[in-house]
Amino acid sequence: MTERADVYLGMISGTSADGIDAALVRFDSSIEVLAASMTAYPSAIRERLLALTAPSATISLDEFGALDVAVGHCFADAAIALLDQHGLAPGLVRAIGSHGQTVRHRPTGIHPFSLQIGDASVIAERTGIETVADFRRADVAAGGQGAPLAPAFHAALLMDRAPCAILNLGGIANLSLIHANGRVLGFDTGPANCLMDAWHAQHFATACDLDGRWASRGKVDDRLLSFLLRDPYFGALPPKSTGREQFNRAWLQPFLGNDARDPADVQATLLALSARTVADALHASGFTGTHVYACGGGVHNAALMDALARALAPLRIASTRVLGVDPDYVEAALFAWLARERLEQRPGNRTDVTGARGPRLLGAIHAASR
């Protein structure tokens, strides 16, 4: 191991809400993921989270407060499990960076906000490790989108490989564009897995279309795809970010109407939508690099990666694994990095990405008693 000052623990549960990714990260002359794990939510909590993230969801204050604490305990469990798994004492970790679970992201409107739950005081109390959380609000308060936050970290990770792009394929897809002159841009392109997961869950017992096998059995409905592509979000200029609030089953249903379609054809079309919107956004951005490095759960969907390879050509796409970075834990490492930046009093946002009025310190610090 190394001295405590160099090691941080980052955690996040993404828009798919399937569980908590945790990564122990050492910052020295480079960024090194020392250990990582994924801890699934208990099924009852995941069901409550998915219900809460529906755009029309309502919840009492008592239920919301209890869920916030329950998710905090889940994050604490994930951190403790990772430390125990590798026989590491909490005292070796300088701080935890916890993104928590996004339950609503509304960065536009009269009173913009981005809301994550997972009580950080619970995490700090149970682990005995200082915890930094609530990373998005300061950027939103400064007029920014509060997302994506990853481009600043991606630039720190890969500036020596510029120009290049990193594509995160979570529930939502987002791009980080790292230019040779040091300029960094980034934005959410739209759905990656969220619509496919929702459609699969509607027809099967699980959300995951393993390797895109079901989608591969269907045929792309070009007429349906053309209708889906008309959503104004896809043509909007950055800065922009989105989430399950917009891209969900309720969004999809009006496009389907009462027409009888093979469900596998719909899945194939949703996969094509994800690949097409990523490619359209990247080609329209003026990006001049040749390589796109993908991370997130979507890298395990072979059909999606094949569709992206075709849509992005002549650009080449590969998993971040070729860089020595596990694609499943790039985002967890991001929040370890953001915790470090906060404690070092360095801004964590990129104003050219989020649109904020200026650089801001991101995250609230929750002290721990050891």
Residue, then its C-alpha position, 0 to 999 in steps of 0.5 A: m500500500t502507500e501513505r494515507a495521503d495518496v489513497y482515496l475511495g470513490m463510489i457511485s451508483g449510476t442511472s441504471a441503479d443496479g448497484i454501487d461501484a467502489a474503487l480505491v485509487r492512488f494518486d502519485s505521478s499517475i492515477e492507479v486503481l488499486a482495488a475495485s468492487m461492485t455491490a448490488y443494492p438489496s432488491a427492495i431498495r433498488e425497486r424503491l429507487l427505480a420507482l422514485t426516478a420515474p418522472s411522475a413519481t411521488i414520495s412522502l417526506d418520511e419515505f424520502g428521508a428514510l430512503d436517503v439514510a438506507v442508501g447511505h448505509c448501502f454505500a457504507d457497506a460497499a466501502i467497508a466490503l471493499l476495504d475488508q476484501h483487501g485487508l485494508a485499514p480505514g486509516l489508509v484512506r485519506a477520504i471517500g468521494s461519494h456521488g450517491q444515487t441520482v434521483r432527479h436531474r433538472p438543470t434547467g428551469i426557474h429553480p434548477f437542481s440535481l438531487q443525489i441521495g445516500d446520506a454522507s454523514v452515515i458513510a463517514e460515521r460507519t467507515g470512520i473516513e472523511t467523506v466528500a459528497d454532493f458534488r453537483r450542486a455548486d456547479v448548478a448554483a453557478g448556472g451550470q448543468g452539474a454534469p457531466l463531471a467526468p471530462a475534467f478527470h478524463a483530461a487528467l487521466l489521458m491528456d498525454r494521449a490527446p486528441c482522444a475521446i472517452l465515451n461513458l456508456g451507462g444508463i445515459a451516454n456521455l462524451s469527453l473530448i480531449h483536444a491536443n491544445g488542452r481544450v476539454l469539452g463534454f456533454d450527454t449525448g442521450p440514452a445508452n442503456c436506459l431505454m434498452d434496459a427498460w424495454h427488456a425489463q418490460h418483457f423479461a425478468t431482468a433489465c440486462d440484455l446480455d451481450g445485446r443478444w435479444a437486440s441482435r435477433g431483431k431488425v431495426d425499424d428505420r421509420l421508428l428510429s427516424f421518429l425517435l431521432r426527432d427529439p429536440y434533445f439530440g439537436a440541442l447544442p452543449p452544454k447539455s445533460t439529461g437522465r432517466e427523467q427524460f429517456n424512459r418508458a413513458w418517453l418511448q410509448p407515444f412513438l410506439g402507439n398501438d402498432a403491433r411490433d416485434p419487441a425484439d425489433v424495438q430493442a434493435t431500434l433502441l440499440a441503434l438509437s444509442a449508437r446513432t446519437v453518440a456518432d452524430a454528436l461526435h461527428a458534429s462536435g468537430f473532434t479531430g482525433t482518431h480514437v474513442y475509449a469506452c467505459g461503463g456497463g455498455v462496453h459489455n454489450a457486444a452488439l452495442m459496441d459493434a454498432l458503435a464501431r460501424a457508426l463511428a467509422p473511421l474513428r476507432i473505438a476500444s474499451t479503456r481496458v487497453l489503457g490499463v483502466d478497468p471500464d467498469y470503475v472509471e466513474a468510481a475513480l472519478f469521485a475519488w479524484l473529485a474528493r481529492e480535488r476538493l480537499e486540495q481546494r481545487p475546482g472540480n468543474r470545467t466551465d466549458v463543459t457544464g456552462a457554469r459561470g466559473p470554476r467551483l469547489l465541488g462537494a461538501i465535506h463530512a468529518a469522521s471520528r476515528 
